[in-house]
Amino acid sequence: MTFIRVMTLIFNHVHTILFLLGCVCVVVAIGCLTSFYYGLLALGVVLILIAYLINKE
C-alpha cells in the first residue's frame, strides 16, 4: 500500500468514529436536557440518518 492510500484509509476511519461520537453526544444531550422519550426520538432520527448515509454510498 502506498502512503496516500494508508492516509486515506486512516482518515476515513477517524471521520467515521468522530461522526458516531458526535451523534452519541447529541442523543445524550437531548435525553438529559428534556426527557427519556425525546432522547429515544433523537436516537431514532440519528439511526435513520446513518442508514440513509450508508445507503447513499
mmCIF file as Biopython writes it, N, C-alpha, C and O atoms, coordinates in Angstrom:
data_model
#
loop_
_atom_site.group_PDB
_atom_site.id
_atom_site.type_symbol
_atom_site.label_atom_id
_atom_site.label_alt_id
_atom_site.label_comp_id
_atom_site.label_asym_id
_atom_site.label_entity_id
_atom_site.label_seq_id
_atom_site.pdbx_PDB_ins_code
_atom_site.Cartn_x
_atom_site.Cartn_y
_atom_site.Cartn_z
_atom_site.occupancy
_atom_site.B_iso_or_equiv
_atom_site.auth_seq_id
_atom_site.auth_asym_id
_atom_site.pdbx_PDB_model_num
ATOM 1   N N  . MET A ? 1  ? 0.840   -1.189 0.000  1.0 0.0 1  A 1 
ATOM 2   C CA . MET A ? 1  ? 0.000   0.000  0.000  1.0 0.0 1  A 1 
ATOM 3   C C  . MET A ? 1  ? 0.881   1.247  0.000  1.0 0.0 1  A 1 
ATOM 4   O O  . MET A ? 1  ? 1.920   1.304  0.658  1.0 0.0 1  A 1 
ATOM 5   N N  . THR A ? 2  ? 0.442   2.214  -0.739 1.0 0.0 2  A 1 
ATOM 6   C CA . THR A ? 2  ? 1.191   3.459  -0.767 1.0 0.0 2  A 1 
ATOM 7   C C  . THR A ? 2  ? 0.821   4.326  0.430  1.0 0.0 2  A 1 
ATOM 8   O O  . THR A ? 2  ? -0.166  4.079  1.122  1.0 0.0 2  A 1 
ATOM 9   N N  . PHE A ? 3  ? 1.632   5.338  0.652  1.0 0.0 3  A 1 
ATOM 10  C CA . PHE A ? 3  ? 1.419   6.224  1.794  1.0 0.0 3  A 1 
ATOM 11  C C  . PHE A ? 3  ? 0.084   6.958  1.686  1.0 0.0 3  A 1 
ATOM 12  O O  . PHE A ? 3  ? -0.630  7.101  2.678  1.0 0.0 3  A 1 
ATOM 13  N N  . ILE A ? 4  ? -0.247  7.415  0.500  1.0 0.0 4  A 1 
ATOM 14  C CA . ILE A ? 4  ? -1.501  8.169  0.315  1.0 0.0 4  A 1 
ATOM 15  C C  . ILE A ? 4  ? -2.701  7.270  0.569  1.0 0.0 4  A 1 
ATOM 16  O O  . ILE A ? 4  ? -3.693  7.705  1.155  1.0 0.0 4  A 1 
ATOM 17  N N  . ARG A ? 5  ? -2.617  6.031  0.135  1.0 0.0 5  A 1 
ATOM 18  C CA . ARG A ? 5  ? -3.737  5.100  0.353  1.0 0.0 5  A 1 
ATOM 19  C C  . ARG A ? 5  ? -3.919  4.802  1.849  1.0 0.0 5  A 1 
ATOM 20  O O  . ARG A ? 5  ? -5.047  4.716  2.332  1.0 0.0 5  A 1 
ATOM 21  N N  . VAL A ? 6  ? -2.820  4.647  2.567  1.0 0.0 6  A 1 
ATOM 22  C CA . VAL A ? 6  ? -2.878  4.398  4.007  1.0 0.0 6  A 1 
ATOM 23  C C  . VAL A ? 6  ? -3.471  5.614  4.724  1.0 0.0 6  A 1 
ATOM 24  O O  . VAL A ? 6  ? -4.313  5.461  5.608  1.0 0.0 6  A 1 
ATOM 25  N N  . MET A ? 7  ? -3.041  6.802  4.352  1.0 0.0 7  A 1 
ATOM 26  C CA . MET A ? 7  ? -3.571  8.015  4.984  1.0 0.0 7  A 1 
ATOM 27  C C  . MET A ? 7  ? -5.061  8.176  4.702  1.0 0.0 7  A 1 
ATOM 28  O O  . MET A ? 7  ? -5.813  8.588  5.586  1.0 0.0 7  A 1 
ATOM 29  N N  . THR A ? 8  ? -5.496  7.862  3.495  1.0 0.0 8  A 1 
ATOM 30  C CA . THR A ? 8  ? -6.921  7.941  3.165  1.0 0.0 8  A 1 
ATOM 31  C C  . THR A ? 8  ? -7.720  6.946  3.996  1.0 0.0 8  A 1 
ATOM 32  O O  . THR A ? 8  ? -8.798  7.277  4.489  1.0 0.0 8  A 1 
ATOM 33  N N  . LEU A ? 9  ? -7.207  5.741  4.156  1.0 0.0 9  A 1 
ATOM 34  C CA . LEU A ? 9  ? -7.887  4.719  4.952  1.0 0.0 9  A 1 
ATOM 35  C C  . LEU A ? 9  ? -8.004  5.156  6.408  1.0 0.0 9  A 1 
ATOM 36  O O  . LEU A ? 9  ? -9.069  5.027  7.011  1.0 0.0 9  A 1 
ATOM 37  N N  . ILE A ? 10 ? -6.924  5.669  6.971  1.0 0.0 10 A 1 
ATOM 38  C CA . ILE A ? 10 ? -6.948  6.135  8.368  1.0 0.0 10 A 1 
ATOM 39  C C  . ILE A ? 10 ? -7.900  7.309  8.526  1.0 0.0 10 A 1 
ATOM 40  O O  . ILE A ? 10 ? -8.653  7.364  9.498  1.0 0.0 10 A 1 
ATOM 41  N N  . PHE A ? 11 ? -7.880  8.248  7.588  1.0 0.0 11 A 1 
ATOM 42  C CA . PHE A ? 11 ? -8.756  9.411  7.668  1.0 0.0 11 A 1 
ATOM 43  C C  . PHE A ? 11 ? -10.219 8.998  7.612  1.0 0.0 11 A 1 
ATOM 44  O O  . PHE A ? 11 ? -11.044 9.549  8.341  1.0 0.0 11 A 1 
ATOM 45  N N  . ASN A ? 12 ? -10.552 8.037  6.757  1.0 0.0 12 A 1 
ATOM 46  C CA . ASN A ? 12 ? -11.942 7.585  6.665  1.0 0.0 12 A 1 
ATOM 47  C C  . ASN A ? 12 ? -12.415 6.964  7.977  1.0 0.0 12 A 1 
ATOM 48  O O  . ASN A ? 12 ? -13.554 7.187  8.389  1.0 0.0 12 A 1 
ATOM 49  N N  . HIS A ? 13 ? -11.556 6.188  8.636  1.0 0.0 13 A 1 
ATOM 50  C CA . HIS A ? 13 ? -11.952 5.582  9.904  1.0 0.0 13 A 1 
ATOM 51  C C  . HIS A ? 13 ? -12.098 6.629  11.002 1.0 0.0 13 A 1 
ATOM 52  O O  . HIS A ? 13 ? -13.036 6.569  11.797 1.0 0.0 13 A 1 
ATOM 53  N N  . VAL A ? 14 ? -11.189 7.574  11.050 1.0 0.0 14 A 1 
ATOM 54  C CA . VAL A ? 14 ? -11.265 8.632  12.056 1.0 0.0 14 A 1 
ATOM 55  C C  . VAL A ? 14 ? -12.515 9.476  11.828 1.0 0.0 14 A 1 
ATOM 56  O O  . VAL A ? 14 ? -13.197 9.848  12.783 1.0 0.0 14 A 1 
ATOM 57  N N  . HIS A ? 15 ? -12.813 9.775  10.587 1.0 0.0 15 A 1 
ATOM 58  C CA . HIS A ? 15 ? -14.006 10.558 10.257 1.0 0.0 15 A 1 
ATOM 59  C C  . HIS A ? 15 ? -15.267 9.829  10.702 1.0 0.0 15 A 1 
ATOM 60  O O  . HIS A ? 15 ? -16.176 10.451 11.253 1.0 0.0 15 A 1 
ATOM 61  N N  . THR A ? 16 ? -15.336 8.537  10.475 1.0 0.0 16 A 1 
ATOM 62  C CA . THR A ? 16 ? -16.497 7.740  10.876 1.0 0.0 16 A 1 
ATOM 63  C C  . THR A ? 16 ? -16.642 7.709  12.396 1.0 0.0 16 A 1 
ATOM 64  O O  . THR A ? 16 ? -17.747 7.864  12.916 1.0 0.0 16 A 1 
ATOM 65  N N  . ILE A ? 17 ? -15.551 7.513  13.102 1.0 0.0 17 A 1 
ATOM 66  C CA . ILE A ? 17 ? -15.602 7.466  14.568 1.0 0.0 17 A 1 
ATOM 67  C C  . ILE A ? 17 ? -16.044 8.807  15.136 1.0 0.0 17 A 1 
ATOM 68  O O  . ILE A ? 17 ? -16.856 8.852  16.061 1.0 0.0 17 A 1 
ATOM 69  N N  . LEU A ? 18 ? -15.517 9.900  14.590 1.0 0.0 18 A 1 
ATOM 70  C CA . LEU A ? 18 ? -15.925 11.226 15.067 1.0 0.0 18 A 1 
ATOM 71  C C  . LEU A ? 18 ? -17.396 11.494 14.782 1.0 0.0 18 A 1 
ATOM 72  O O  . LEU A ? 18 ? -18.084 12.098 15.605 1.0 0.0 18 A 1 
ATOM 73  N N  . PHE A ? 19 ? -17.884 11.054 13.634 1.0 0.0 19 A 1 
ATOM 74  C CA . PHE A ? 19 ? -19.304 11.232 13.307 1.0 0.0 19 A 1 
ATOM 75  C C  . PHE A ? 19 ? -20.186 10.464 14.293 1.0 0.0 19 A 1 
ATOM 76  O O  . PHE A ? 19 ? -21.182 10.999 14.780 1.0 0.0 19 A 1 
ATOM 77  N N  . LEU A ? 20 ? -19.825 9.218  14.586 1.0 0.0 20 A 1 
ATOM 78  C CA . LEU A ? 20 ? -20.628 8.417  15.511 1.0 0.0 20 A 1 
ATOM 79  C C  . LEU A ? 20 ? -20.572 8.975  16.932 1.0 0.0 20 A 1 
ATOM 80  O O  . LEU A ? 20 ? -21.583 8.977  17.634 1.0 0.0 20 A 1 
ATOM 81  N N  . LEU A ? 21 ? -19.402 9.446  17.362 1.0 0.0 21 A 1 
ATOM 82  C CA . LEU A ? 21 ? -19.302 10.058 18.685 1.0 0.0 21 A 1 
ATOM 83  C C  . LEU A ? 21 ? -20.127 11.345 18.764 1.0 0.0 21 A 1 
ATOM 84  O O  . LEU A ? 21 ? -20.741 11.626 19.793 1.0 0.0 21 A 1 
ATOM 85  N N  . GLY A ? 22 ? -20.141 12.114 17.697 1.0 0.0 22 A 1 
ATOM 86  C CA . GLY A ? 22 ? -20.972 13.320 17.656 1.0 0.0 22 A 1 
ATOM 87  C C  . GLY A ? 22 ? -22.441 12.988 17.756 1.0 0.0 22 A 1 
ATOM 88  O O  . GLY A ? 22 ? -23.185 13.669 18.461 1.0 0.0 22 A 1 
ATOM 89  N N  . CYS A ? 23 ? -22.873 11.944 17.054 1.0 0.0 23 A 1 
ATOM 90  C CA . CYS A ? 23 ? -24.277 11.528 17.128 1.0 0.0 23 A 1 
ATOM 91  C C  . CYS A ? 23 ? -24.643 11.064 18.531 1.0 0.0 23 A 1 
ATOM 92  O O  . CYS A ? 23 ? -25.727 11.373 19.025 1.0 0.0 23 A 1 
ATOM 93  N N  . VAL A ? 24 ? -23.749 10.326 19.171 1.0 0.0 24 A 1 
ATOM 94  C CA . VAL A ? 24 ? -23.998 9.857  20.536 1.0 0.0 24 A 1 
ATOM 95  C C  . VAL A ? 24 ? -24.109 11.048 21.490 1.0 0.0 24 A 1 
ATOM 96  O O  . VAL A ? 24 ? -24.983 11.076 22.356 1.0 0.0 24 A 1 
ATOM 97  N N  . CYS A ? 25 ? -23.228 12.021 21.329 1.0 0.0 25 A 1 
ATOM 98  C CA . CYS A ? 25 ? -23.276 13.210 22.197 1.0 0.0 25 A 1 
ATOM 99  C C  . CYS A ? 25 ? -24.578 13.980 22.026 1.0 0.0 25 A 1 
ATOM 100 O O  . CYS A ? 25 ? -25.148 14.457 23.007 1.0 0.0 25 A 1 
ATOM 101 N N  . VAL A ? 26 ? -25.048 14.105 20.801 1.0 0.0 26 A 1 
ATOM 102 C CA . VAL A ? 26 ? -26.307 14.812 20.546 1.0 0.0 26 A 1 
ATOM 103 C C  . VAL A ? 26 ? -27.467 14.072 21.196 1.0 0.0 26 A 1 
ATOM 104 O O  . VAL A ? 26 ? -28.318 14.695 21.831 1.0 0.0 26 A 1 
ATOM 105 N N  . VAL A ? 27 ? -27.512 12.760 21.047 1.0 0.0 27 A 1 
ATOM 106 C CA . VAL A ? 27 ? -28.609 11.978 21.629 1.0 0.0 27 A 1 
ATOM 107 C C  . VAL A ? 27 ? -28.580 12.054 23.149 1.0 0.0 27 A 1 
ATOM 108 O O  . VAL A ? 27 ? -29.629 12.203 23.776 1.0 0.0 27 A 1 
ATOM 109 N N  . VAL A ? 28 ? -27.406 11.956 23.749 1.0 0.0 28 A 1 
ATOM 110 C CA . VAL A ? 28 ? -27.297 12.030 25.208 1.0 0.0 28 A 1 
ATOM 111 C C  . VAL A ? 28 ? -27.703 13.417 25.702 1.0 0.0 28 A 1 
ATOM 112 O O  . VAL A ? 28 ? -28.392 13.537 26.715 1.0 0.0 28 A 1 
ATOM 113 N N  . ALA A ? 29 ? -27.283 14.455 24.998 1.0 0.0 29 A 1 
ATOM 114 C CA . ALA A ? 29 ? -27.641 15.811 25.405 1.0 0.0 29 A 1 
ATOM 115 C C  . ALA A ? 29 ? -29.147 16.033 25.339 1.0 0.0 29 A 1 
ATOM 116 O O  . ALA A ? 29 ? -29.729 16.614 26.255 1.0 0.0 29 A 1 
ATOM 117 N N  . ILE A ? 30 ? -29.778 15.577 24.270 1.0 0.0 30 A 1 
ATOM 118 C CA . ILE A ? 30 ? -31.235 15.736 24.161 1.0 0.0 30 A 1 
ATOM 119 C C  . ILE A ? 30 ? -31.931 14.921 25.242 1.0 0.0 30 A 1 
ATOM 120 O O  . ILE A ? 30 ? -32.901 15.381 25.844 1.0 0.0 30 A 1 
ATOM 121 N N  . GLY A ? 31 ? -31.435 13.711 25.487 1.0 0.0 31 A 1 
ATOM 122 C CA . GLY A ? 31 ? -32.031 12.873 26.530 1.0 0.0 31 A 1 
ATOM 123 C C  . GLY A ? 31 ? -31.891 13.466 27.915 1.0 0.0 31 A 1 
ATOM 124 O O  . GLY A ? 31 ? -32.811 13.362 28.726 1.0 0.0 31 A 1 
ATOM 125 N N  . CYS A ? 32 ? -30.762 14.084 28.202 1.0 0.0 32 A 1 
ATOM 126 C CA . CYS A ? 32 ? -30.537 14.672 29.532 1.0 0.0 32 A 1 
ATOM 127 C C  . CYS A ? 32 ? -31.281 15.991 29.708 1.0 0.0 32 A 1 
ATOM 128 O O  . CYS A ? 32 ? -31.798 16.277 30.788 1.0 0.0 32 A 1 
ATOM 129 N N  . LEU A ? 33 ? -31.334 16.785 28.659 1.0 0.0 33 A 1 
ATOM 130 C CA . LEU A ? 33 ? -31.956 18.104 28.785 1.0 0.0 33 A 1 
ATOM 131 C C  . LEU A ? 33 ? -33.479 18.047 28.760 1.0 0.0 33 A 1 
ATOM 132 O O  . LEU A ? 33 ? -34.136 18.890 29.370 1.0 0.0 33 A 1 
ATOM 133 N N  . THR A ? 34 ? -34.042 17.078 28.074 1.0 0.0 34 A 1 
ATOM 134 C CA . THR A ? 34 ? -35.511 17.005 28.002 1.0 0.0 34 A 1 
ATOM 135 C C  . THR A ? 34 ? -35.989 15.793 28.795 1.0 0.0 34 A 1 
ATOM 136 O O  . THR A ? 34 ? -35.974 15.809 30.026 1.0 0.0 34 A 1 
ATOM 137 N N  . SER A ? 35 ? -36.400 14.775 28.113 1.0 0.0 35 A 1 
ATOM 138 C CA . SER A ? 35 ? -36.859 13.574 28.804 1.0 0.0 35 A 1 
ATOM 139 C C  . SER A ? 35 ? -36.399 12.346 28.034 1.0 0.0 35 A 1 
ATOM 140 O O  . SER A ? 35 ? -35.830 12.447 26.947 1.0 0.0 35 A 1 
ATOM 141 N N  . PHE A ? 36 ? -36.654 11.206 28.611 1.0 0.0 36 A 1 
ATOM 142 C CA . PHE A ? 36 ? -36.241 9.936  28.019 1.0 0.0 36 A 1 
ATOM 143 C C  . PHE A ? 36 ? -36.889 9.731  26.650 1.0 0.0 36 A 1 
ATOM 144 O O  . PHE A ? 36 ? -36.255 9.192  25.743 1.0 0.0 36 A 1 
ATOM 145 N N  . TYR A ? 37 ? -38.134 10.152 26.493 1.0 0.0 37 A 1 
ATOM 146 C CA . TYR A ? 37 ? -38.852 9.920  25.245 1.0 0.0 37 A 1 
ATOM 147 C C  . TYR A ? 37 ? -38.293 10.764 24.107 1.0 0.0 37 A 1 
ATOM 148 O O  . TYR A ? 37 ? -38.210 10.290 22.974 1.0 0.0 37 A 1 
ATOM 149 N N  . TYR A ? 38 ? -37.913 11.994 24.385 1.0 0.0 38 A 1 
ATOM 150 C CA . TYR A ? 38 ? -37.283 12.815 23.350 1.0 0.0 38 A 1 
ATOM 151 C C  . TYR A ? 38 ? -35.899 12.277 23.003 1.0 0.0 38 A 1 
ATOM 152 O O  . TYR A ? 38 ? -35.455 12.402 21.862 1.0 0.0 38 A 1 
ATOM 153 N N  . GLY A ? 39 ? -35.223 11.689 23.962 1.0 0.0 39 A 1 
ATOM 154 C CA . GLY A ? 39 ? -33.939 11.040 23.698 1.0 0.0 39 A 1 
ATOM 155 C C  . GLY A ? 39 ? -34.089 9.859  22.759 1.0 0.0 39 A 1 
ATOM 156 O O  . GLY A ? 39 ? -33.269 9.666  21.860 1.0 0.0 39 A 1 
ATOM 157 N N  . LEU A ? 40 ? -35.142 9.061  22.963 1.0 0.0 40 A 1 
ATOM 158 C CA . LEU A ? 40 ? -35.413 7.950  22.050 1.0 0.0 40 A 1 
ATOM 159 C C  . LEU A ? 40 ? -35.781 8.449  20.662 1.0 0.0 40 A 1 
ATOM 160 O O  . LEU A ? 40 ? -35.389 7.847  19.662 1.0 0.0 40 A 1 
ATOM 161 N N  . LEU A ? 41 ? -36.524 9.536  20.592 1.0 0.0 41 A 1 
ATOM 162 C CA . LEU A ? 41 ? -36.869 10.126 19.300 1.0 0.0 41 A 1 
ATOM 163 C C  . LEU A ? 41 ? -35.611 10.604 18.584 1.0 0.0 41 A 1 
ATOM 164 O O  . LEU A ? 41 ? -35.461 10.378 17.383 1.0 0.0 41 A 1 
ATOM 165 N N  . ALA A ? 42 ? -34.712 11.257 19.302 1.0 0.0 42 A 1 
ATOM 166 C CA . ALA A ? 42 ? -33.457 11.712 18.709 1.0 0.0 42 A 1 
ATOM 167 C C  . ALA A ? 42 ? -32.612 10.526 18.257 1.0 0.0 42 A 1 
ATOM 168 O O  . ALA A ? 42 ? -31.978 10.585 17.203 1.0 0.0 42 A 1 
ATOM 169 N N  . LEU A ? 43 ? -32.595 9.458  19.034 1.0 0.0 43 A 1 
ATOM 170 C CA . LEU A ? 43 ? -31.859 8.257  18.654 1.0 0.0 43 A 1 
ATOM 171 C C  . LEU A ? 43 ? -32.410 7.665  17.361 1.0 0.0 43 A 1 
ATOM 172 O O  . LEU A ? 43 ? -31.646 7.245  16.492 1.0 0.0 43 A 1 
ATOM 173 N N  . GLY A ? 44 ? -33.720 7.632  17.236 1.0 0.0 44 A 1 
ATOM 174 C CA . GLY A ? 44 ? -34.341 7.135  16.012 1.0 0.0 44 A 1 
ATOM 175 C C  . GLY A ? 44 ? -33.971 7.978  14.801 1.0 0.0 44 A 1 
ATOM 176 O O  . GLY A ? 44 ? -33.685 7.444  13.729 1.0 0.0 44 A 1 
ATOM 177 N N  . VAL A ? 45 ? -33.978 9.285  14.972 1.0 0.0 45 A 1 
ATOM 178 C CA . VAL A ? 45 ? -33.618 10.176 13.863 1.0 0.0 45 A 1 
ATOM 179 C C  . VAL A ? 45 ? -32.158 9.970  13.467 1.0 0.0 45 A 1 
ATOM 180 O O  . VAL A ? 45 ? -31.839 9.938  12.279 1.0 0.0 45 A 1 
ATOM 181 N N  . VAL A ? 46 ? -31.278 9.832  14.442 1.0 0.0 46 A 1 
ATOM 182 C CA . VAL A ? 46 ? -29.862 9.623  14.144 1.0 0.0 46 A 1 
ATOM 183 C C  . VAL A ? 46 ? -29.651 8.290  13.435 1.0 0.0 46 A 1 
ATOM 184 O O  . VAL A ? 46 ? -28.865 8.218  12.490 1.0 0.0 46 A 1 
ATOM 185 N N  . LEU A ? 47 ? -30.328 7.243  13.865 1.0 0.0 47 A 1 
ATOM 186 C CA . LEU A ? 47 ? -30.182 5.943  13.217 1.0 0.0 47 A 1 
ATOM 187 C C  . LEU A ? 47 ? -30.711 5.967  11.787 1.0 0.0 47 A 1 
ATOM 188 O O  . LEU A ? 47 ? -30.128 5.341  10.902 1.0 0.0 47 A 1 
ATOM 189 N N  . ILE A ? 48 ? -31.803 6.677  11.553 1.0 0.0 48 A 1 
ATOM 190 C CA . ILE A ? 48 ? -32.312 6.819  10.186 1.0 0.0 48 A 1 
ATOM 191 C C  . ILE A ? 48 ? -31.329 7.595  9.331  1.0 0.0 48 A 1 
ATOM 192 O O  . ILE A ? 48 ? -31.117 7.253  8.168  1.0 0.0 48 A 1 
ATOM 193 N N  . LEU A ? 49 ? -30.723 8.639  9.893  1.0 0.0 49 A 1 
ATOM 194 C CA . LEU A ? 49 ? -29.721 9.420  9.168  1.0 0.0 49 A 1 
ATOM 195 C C  . LEU A ? 49 ? -28.508 8.562  8.813  1.0 0.0 49 A 1 
ATOM 196 O O  . LEU A ? 49 ? -28.006 8.635  7.691  1.0 0.0 49 A 1 
ATOM 197 N N  . ILE A ? 50 ? -28.043 7.761  9.745  1.0 0.0 50 A 1 
ATOM 198 C CA . ILE A ? 50 ? -26.893 6.889  9.475  1.0 0.0 50 A 1 
ATOM 199 C C  . ILE A ? 50 ? -27.250 5.860  8.409  1.0 0.0 50 A 1 
ATOM 200 O O  . ILE A ? 50 ? -26.446 5.598  7.514  1.0 0.0 50 A 1 
ATOM 201 N N  . ALA A ? 51 ? -28.433 5.276  8.488  1.0 0.0 51 A 1 
ATOM 202 C CA . ALA A ? 51 ? -28.856 4.304  7.481  1.0 0.0 51 A 1 
ATOM 203 C C  . ALA A ? 51 ? -28.943 4.954  6.099  1.0 0.0 51 A 1 
ATOM 204 O O  . ALA A ? 51 ? -28.569 4.338  5.101  1.0 0.0 51 A 1 
ATOM 205 N N  . TYR A ? 52 ? -29.429 6.183  6.036  1.0 0.0 52 A 1 
ATOM 206 C CA . TYR A ? 52 ? -29.516 6.910  4.771  1.0 0.0 52 A 1 
ATOM 207 C C  . TYR A ? 52 ? -28.127 7.173  4.199  1.0 0.0 52 A 1 
ATOM 208 O O  . TYR A ? 52 ? -27.902 7.009  3.000  1.0 0.0 52 A 1 
ATOM 209 N N  . LEU A ? 53 ? -27.197 7.582  5.060  1.0 0.0 53 A 1 
ATOM 210 C CA . LEU A ? 53 ? -25.840 7.869  4.597  1.0 0.0 53 A 1 
ATOM 211 C C  . LEU A ? 53 ? -25.139 6.589  4.114  1.0 0.0 53 A 1 
ATOM 212 O O  . LEU A ? 53 ? -24.403 6.628  3.128  1.0 0.0 53 A 1 
ATOM 213 N N  . ILE A ? 54 ? -25.357 5.472  4.786  1.0 0.0 54 A 1 
ATOM 214 C CA . ILE A ? 54 ? -24.761 4.216  4.356  1.0 0.0 54 A 1 
ATOM 215 C C  . ILE A ? 54 ? -25.364 3.773  3.022  1.0 0.0 54 A 1 
ATOM 216 O O  . ILE A ? 54 ? -24.642 3.294  2.147  1.0 0.0 54 A 1 
ATOM 217 N N  . ASN A ? 55 ? -26.656 3.927  2.863  1.0 0.0 55 A 1 
ATOM 218 C CA . ASN A ? 55 ? -27.332 3.535  1.640  1.0 0.0 55 A 1 
ATOM 219 C C  . ASN A ? 55 ? -26.912 4.407  0.475  1.0 0.0 55 A 1 
ATOM 220 O O  . ASN A ? 55 ? -26.844 3.941  -0.662 1.0 0.0 55 A 1 
ATOM 221 N N  . LYS A ? 56 ? -26.630 5.674  0.752  1.0 0.0 56 A 1 
ATOM 222 C CA . LYS A ? 56 ? -26.250 6.620  -0.303 1.0 0.0 56 A 1 
ATOM 223 C C  . LYS A ? 56 ? -24.897 6.252  -0.919 1.0 0.0 56 A 1 
ATOM 224 O O  . LYS A ? 56 ? -24.696 6.436  -2.119 1.0 0.0 56 A 1 
ATOM 225 N N  . GLU A ? 57 ? -23.982 5.741  -0.120 1.0 0.0 57 A 1 
ATOM 226 C CA . GLU A ? 57 ? -22.666 5.356  -0.626 1.0 0.0 57 A 1 
ATOM 227 C C  . GLU A ? 57 ? -22.798 4.047  -1.305 1.0 0.0 57 A 1 
ATOM 228 O O  . GLU A ? 57 ? -21.814 3.514  -1.817 1.0 0.0 57 A 1 
#
